[in-house]
Amino acid sequence: PWKGRLAYLWGKRSVGIENVTLKELRDLCEQQGCLDEGNFAKHMASARQEIVVDGTKGSTLKVCKLTRPGIDAAQALLKELNGSPS
């Protein structure tokens, strides 16, 4: 479920936006019909090698950004989606 988030964060990063609010990612998942409300935090935690979340627990101001391995994973995912070899 977090692979789409990788592509989204990579796209934002490619236009100069490094930090995306956790709320924006959650809203995106809801709009796309893939939000697992009860497990959203768990899914984000499972992607901690690729996505870092900064902010105070419970805060609506938390921000997410790609780690270096996340950038690499996003690029590999995008190549795969475009039919290019990894």
Order of alpha helices (4+ residues) and beta strands (2+ residues): alpha-beta-alpha-alpha-beta-beta-alpha
